[in-house]
């Protein structure tokens, strides 16, 4: 093995380790969506949640109807990759708060990163997705880890494909609620949706609220500002001082790219306050309400 080959193999392993460590550190359980179904069924009344069938997966959606005489539309809140809707304090509170402003809300989890079942959706190896090196295959066999055969980019591609299928299945539910269609998404989910919307891979919403968007791979994360600038939907780009370095490293670039691209209805705002604090969630709800009111929604 040459020095360059060893270096490339070491770099691949480090990138993959960083991706998997981030995924495992997320405030959510990865996989086991059947157990999630059982948890929610035991905690909630049957008419307060729904299930969305996406291939072999059942995705749980926690539902709150609007608490106003006139419904503004449907707001779909999507957690970070592999998140759990009822365990995410920010989205759970935000979903309830938005009902007071006339929104019918659905909260659901995004597909997890690093899930072996999600990786099965990857197409056969191409030039963009090369075969694993013999050293990687030996290491994967040694540790019984098939996920080590895939690069960080492939992990993200598989998760984004699963998210695409989930959003397509959501279209029937979207048609049941009259009014505007708003998507509120966290972290990698917000970034992945921006990519899917830019590529016209899924139907466009009327508006997108991005909460600390990022992709845990350097080149993909660097491309995020241009993706935001090309988005068709109105965009509220929210960030916080508590966000990770991936998000904060592109904060200025996202604003500059949107301004340079003359993007309509783009607003970037900082969300102050401690994470998981109820007052922060109230501020976020008012921030979203103010932005929507400014656009005449």
C-alpha positions in Angstrom: 0.0 0.0 0.0 1.5 3.4 -1.0 1.6 6.4 1.2 -1.1 8.2 -0.8 -3.4 5.2 -0.7 -3.0 4.9 3.1 -3.6 8.7 3.4 -6.8 8.5 1.4 -8.0 5.5 3.3 -7.3 7.2 6.6 -9.1 10.4 5.5 -12.1 8.3 4.4 -12.2 6.6 7.8 -11.9 9.9 9.7 -14.7 11.5 7.7 -17.0 8.5 8.1 -16.2 8.3 11.9 -17.1 12.0 12.2 -20.4 11.5 10.4 -21.4 8.5 12.4 -20.4 10.1 15.7 -22.5 13.1 14.9 -25.4 10.9 13.9 -25.2 8.9 17.1 -24.9 12.1 19.2 -28.1 13.6 17.8 -30.8 13.9 20.3 -32.8 11.1 18.8 -33.0 7.4 18.4 -31.7 6.0 15.1 -33.9 3.4 13.4 -36.4 1.2 15.1 -39.4 3.1 13.9 -41.7 0.3 15.0 -40.7 0.9 18.6 -41.4 4.6 18.0 -44.9 3.7 16.8 -45.5 1.7 19.9 -44.2 4.5 22.2 -46.5 7.1 20.6 -49.5 4.7 20.5 -49.1 4.2 24.3 -48.8 7.9 25.0 -51.3 9.6 22.8 -55.0 9.2 21.8 -55.5 7.6 18.3 -56.9 10.8 16.8 -53.8 12.8 17.7 -51.3 11.1 15.4 -51.2 9.5 12.0 -48.9 7.1 10.1 -47.3 7.6 6.7 -46.4 4.5 4.8 -43.1 5.1 2.9 -42.0 1.8 1.3 -41.4 -0.6 4.2 -41.2 2.2 6.7 -44.0 3.6 8.9 -43.5 7.3 9.7 -45.4 8.7 12.7 -46.9 12.2 12.4 -48.1 14.0 15.5 -51.1 16.2 14.5 -52.6 19.4 16.0 -55.5 21.1 14.4 -55.7 24.9 14.1 -57.3 26.7 17.0 -58.7 29.6 15.0 -61.9 29.9 13.0 -60.0 30.3 9.7 -57.1 27.9 8.9 -54.1 29.5 7.3 -52.8 26.2 6.0 -50.6 23.2 6.8 -47.3 23.5 8.6 -45.2 20.4 8.5 -42.4 20.3 11.1 -39.6 17.8 10.4 -36.9 16.9 13.0 -33.2 16.5 12.6 -32.2 13.3 10.8 -33.6 10.4 12.9 -35.2 12.6 15.5 -38.2 11.7 17.6 -41.1 14.1 17.3 -42.5 13.9 20.8 -39.0 14.1 22.4 -37.9 17.2 20.5 -39.0 20.0 22.9 -38.5 22.8 20.4 -40.6 21.3 17.6 -43.2 19.9 19.9 -43.8 23.2 21.6 -43.6 25.1 18.3 -46.2 22.8 16.7 -48.7 23.6 19.5 -47.9 27.3 19.5 -48.5 27.7 15.7 -52.0 26.4 16.1 -52.9 29.6 17.9 -51.8 31.5 14.7 -54.2 29.4 12.5 -51.9 26.6 11.4 -52.8 22.9 11.2 -49.5 21.2 12.1 -47.9 17.8 11.5 -44.7 16.9 13.2 -42.6 14.0 11.9 -39.1 12.5 12.0 -36.7 12.6 9.1 -35.0 9.4 8.0 -31.9 8.6 10.1 -28.3 8.7 9.0 -26.2 5.6 9.1 -29.2 3.2 9.2 -28.3 0.0 7.3 -31.9 -0.2 5.9 -31.6 3.3 4.5 -28.2 2.4 2.9 -29.9 -0.4 1.0 -31.6 2.3 -1.1 -28.2 3.3 -2.6 -28.0 2.4 -6.4 -25.2 0.2 -7.7 -21.7 1.8 -7.6 -21.0 4.3 -10.4 -18.3 6.9 -11.0 -19.9 9.1 -8.4 -20.2 6.2 -6.0 -17.1 4.1 -6.4 -16.7 0.6 -5.1 -15.1 0.3 -1.7 -11.3 -0.4 -1.5 -10.2 -3.8 -0.4 -8.9 -2.3 2.8 -12.4 -0.9 3.6 -14.0 -4.3 2.8 -11.6 -6.1 5.1 -12.3 -3.6 7.9 -16.1 -3.8 7.4 -15.9 -7.6 7.5 -13.7 -7.5 10.6 -16.1 -5.3 12.6 -19.3 -6.6 11.0 -20.1 -3.1 9.8 -21.5 -2.9 6.3 -21.9 0.9 6.7 -18.1 1.2 6.6 -18.2 0.3 2.9 -19.9 3.6 2.1 -18.5 7.1 2.1 -20.0 10.0 4.1 -21.4 11.4 0.9 -23.1 8.1 0.1 -24.6 8.1 3.6 -26.1 11.5 3.0 -27.3 10.6 -0.5 -29.1 7.5 0.9 -30.7 9.6 3.6 -31.8 12.3 1.2 -33.3 9.7 -1.1 -35.3 8.3 1.8 -36.4 11.9 2.7 -37.5 12.5 -0.9 -39.7 9.4 -0.9 -41.2 10.5 2.5 -42.0 14.0 1.2 -43.6 12.6 -2.0 -45.9 10.3 0.1 -46.9 13.4 2.2 -48.5 15.0 -0.9 -51.9 13.3 -0.3 -52.0 14.6 3.2 -51.1 18.1 2.0 -54.2 18.1 -0.3 -56.5 17.6 2.6 -55.7 21.0 4.3 -56.6 24.1 2.4 -54.4 27.2 2.5 -50.6 27.7 2.4 -48.1 24.9 2.7 -45.2 25.6 5.1 -42.2 23.4 5.8 -40.2 23.9 9.1 -37.1 21.7 9.2 -34.0 21.4 11.4 -30.3 20.9 10.7 -29.4 18.4 8.0 -33.1 18.0 7.1 -33.4 21.7 6.2 -30.3 21.5 4.1 -31.3 18.2 2.4 -34.8 19.7 1.6 -33.1 22.8 0.1 -31.1 20.5 -2.2 -34.2 18.5 -3.2 -36.2 21.7 -3.9 -33.4 23.2 -5.9 -33.2 20.0 -8.0 -37.0 20.0 -8.5 -37.0 16.5 -7.0 -40.1 17.1 -4.9 -43.1 19.5 -5.1 -42.4 23.0 -3.9 -43.9 24.4 -0.7 -45.0 28.0 -0.4 -42.5 28.7 2.3 -39.5 27.0 4.1 -38.3 27.8 7.6 -34.7 26.5 8.1 -33.5 26.0 11.6 -29.7 25.8 11.8 -29.2 24.2 8.4 -26.0 22.3 7.6 -24.6 19.2 6.0 -21.9 17.2 7.9 -19.5 17.1 4.9 -17.3 20.0 3.9 -17.9 20.4 0.2 -21.6 19.8 0.4 -21.9 22.3 3.3 -19.9 24.9 1.3 -22.5 24.6 -1.5 -25.4 25.3 0.8 -25.4 29.1 0.4 -25.9 28.9 -3.4 -28.7 26.3 -2.9 -30.5 28.7 -0.6 -30.1 31.5 -3.1 -31.7 29.4 -5.9 -34.7 28.2 -3.8 -38.1 29.1 -5.2 -40.1 29.1 -1.9 -40.0 32.0 0.5 -37.2 31.3 3.0 -36.7 32.2 6.7 -33.2 31.3 7.6 -32.9 31.0 11.4 -29.7 30.5 13.2 -28.5 30.6 16.8 -25.2 31.1 18.7 -25.8 27.6 20.0 -25.7 26.0 16.5 -22.8 23.8 15.6 -19.8 25.0 13.6 -21.1 23.5 10.3 -24.1 25.9 10.5 -22.3 29.0 11.8 -19.5 28.6 9.1 -22.0 29.4 6.3 -24.2 31.9 8.1 -22.8 35.0 6.4 -22.3 33.3 3.1 -26.0 32.2 3.1 -27.1 35.8 3.6 -24.7 37.2 1.0 -25.6 34.6 -1.6 -29.4 35.3 -1.2 -28.8 39.0 -1.5 -26.6 38.7 -4.5 -29.1 36.3 -6.1 -31.9 38.8 -5.5 -33.9 36.1 -3.8 -37.4 37.2 -3.0 -38.9 36.9 0.5 -35.6 35.8 2.1 -35.0 36.8 5.7 -32.2 35.7 8.0 -32.7 36.1 11.7 -30.8 35.0 14.8 -32.8 33.2 17.5 -31.6 34.2 21.0 -32.0 32.3 24.1 -31.1 28.9 25.5 -31.9 25.8 23.5 -34.8 23.8 24.9 -36.1 26.9 26.7 -39.8 27.5 26.4 -39.3 31.2 26.0 -37.0 30.6 23.0 -39.7 28.6 21.3 -42.3 31.4 21.9 -39.8 33.8 20.3 -39.4 31.5 17.3 -43.2 31.2 16.9 -43.5 35.0 16.9 -40.6 35.3 14.5 -42.3 32.9 12.0 -45.7 34.7 12.5 -44.1 38.1 11.9 -42.4 36.9 8.7 -45.5 35.3 7.3 -47.6 38.4 8.2 -45.1 40.6 6.4 -45.7 38.5 3.2 -49.4 38.8 3.6 -50.2 35.2 4.6 
